[in-house]
Each structure stands twice: as C-alpha cells, then as structure tokens.
C-alpha cells in the first residue's frame, strides 16, 4: 500500500496548481553562436522555457517551467531531462552569463 501511495504521489507531482515556476539553472549551459541551451527536468504535464535579459556586461537567464493540466487530468508519471534554448541579440562574448533566479555565474 505504501508503494502505491508513493507512485500516485509521483504521478501527481509537478502537476499541482502552480502553473509557472522559476527554477535555478543547476546544470552546465552550452553556447553556440547566439544560442544558449540549458537542460532541466520536466514532468509529464510540464514544459520549460529559457529567456535571456541582456545588458552590456551581463546576460541573465531565467528558466521557467509551466504545468499544463486540465482539471481532473492526471499527469504521466515520469521525469525527463529536456534541453531548452534561447537566442540572444548579440553573442555572449566576454559578458557574464548569470542565472537570474540565484545570481550564480554560469560561465
């Protein structure tokens, strides 16, 4: 019975009432030209989005995870690593790449 409750809890985790959550970037990011890619965990009813705010000295990245679920709908019980990318106006170059939610430097 305890295992059934755990599995049911995992199936519903990530599918709560919070439709949009900002997450810290916890894995290395890659930069190719003007494209920056991060990897994050998403559940069965979730999608992720990476955005960038640019200044002359920094590029601040914000990682948001959205939950998409209709009332009464169960989310598939899985967690997957998914790449999410954003394109900046100018190459990162010597600018600091920063996680907007934690302030942590990423490069």
C-alpha positions as CSV (number, residue, x, y, z in Angstrom):
1,X,0.0,0.0,0.0
2,X,2.8,2.4,0.9
3,X,4.4,1.9,-2.6
4,X,1.1,2.6,-4.3
5,X,0.7,5.9,-2.4
6,X,4.3,6.8,-3.4
7,X,3.7,6.1,-7.1
8,X,0.4,8.0,-7.0
9,X,2.2,11.0,-5.4
10,X,4.9,10.9,-8.0
11,X,2.3,10.8,-10.8
12,X,0.7,14.0,-9.4
13,X,3.9,15.7,-8.5
14,X,4.8,18.6,-10.9
15,X,1.1,18.8,-11.8
16,X,0.0,21.0,-9.0
17,X,-1.8,24.2,-9.1
18,X,1.3,26.4,-9.7
19,X,1.1,26.9,-13.5
20,X,4.5,28.6,-13.8
21,X,7.6,28.2,-11.6
22,X,11.0,29.8,-12.0
23,X,13.9,27.4,-11.4
24,X,17.6,27.8,-10.8
25,X,19.8,26.5,-13.6
26,X,21.7,23.6,-12.0
27,X,23.4,22.0,-15.0
28,X,26.0,23.4,-17.3
29,X,24.8,25.6,-20.2
30,X,26.2,25.5,-23.7
31,X,26.7,28.4,-26.0
32,X,26.8,28.1,-29.8
33,X,26.9,31.4,-31.6
34,X,24.0,33.4,-30.2
35,X,22.1,30.3,-28.9
36,X,22.3,29.4,-25.3
37,X,21.0,26.0,-24.1
38,X,20.3,24.7,-20.6
39,X,18.9,21.3,-19.5
40,X,16.2,20.9,-16.9
41,X,13.9,18.2,-15.5
42,X,10.2,18.3,-16.7
43,X,7.3,16.0,-15.7
44,X,4.5,14.6,-17.8
45,X,2.4,17.8,-17.8
46,X,5.3,20.3,-17.9
47,X,7.2,22.3,-20.5
48,X,10.2,24.5,-19.9
49,X,11.2,27.9,-21.3
50,X,14.5,29.8,-21.2
51,X,14.7,33.5,-21.6
52,X,17.5,36.0,-21.6
53,X,17.8,39.6,-20.5
54,X,20.9,41.3,-22.0
55,X,22.9,44.2,-20.9
56,X,26.4,45.5,-22.0
57,X,28.1,43.4,-19.2
58,X,25.7,40.5,-18.5
59,X,23.3,38.0,-19.9
60,X,20.8,37.0,-17.3
61,X,19.0,33.7,-17.9
62,X,15.6,32.8,-16.5
63,X,14.4,29.2,-16.6
64,X,10.6,28.8,-16.1
65,X,8.6,25.5,-16.0
66,X,4.9,25.6,-16.8
67,X,2.4,23.0,-15.8
68,X,-0.3,22.2,-18.4
69,X,-3.2,20.2,-17.0
70,X,-6.9,20.2,-17.3
71,X,-9.0,19.9,-14.1
72,X,-9.1,16.2,-13.2
73,X,-6.4,15.2,-15.7
74,X,-3.6,13.1,-14.3
75,X,0.0,13.7,-15.4
76,X,2.1,10.8,-16.7
77,X,4.4,9.7,-14.0
78,X,7.8,10.4,-15.5
79,X,10.6,13.0,-15.2
80,X,12.8,13.7,-18.2
81,X,15.8,15.9,-18.9
82,X,14.9,18.3,-21.7
83,X,17.1,20.9,-23.4
84,X,15.7,24.4,-23.6
85,X,17.3,27.2,-25.7
86,X,17.1,30.9,-26.2
87,X,18.7,33.2,-28.8
88,X,20.4,36.4,-27.7
89,X,20.7,39.5,-29.8
90,X,24.5,39.7,-29.6
91,X,27.0,36.8,-28.9
92,X,27.7,36.4,-25.2
93,X,31.4,37.1,-25.8
94,X,33.1,38.4,-22.6
95,X,29.8,39.2,-20.8
96,X,28.9,37.4,-17.6
97,X,26.3,34.7,-18.0
98,X,24.1,34.7,-14.9
99,X,21.2,32.7,-13.5
100,X,18.6,35.4,-12.8
101,X,16.9,33.3,-10.0
102,X,20.1,32.6,-8.0
103,X,22.6,35.2,-9.1
104,X,25.1,32.4,-9.8
105,X,27.5,33.0,-12.6
106,X,27.3,30.3,-15.3
107,X,30.4,30.9,-17.3
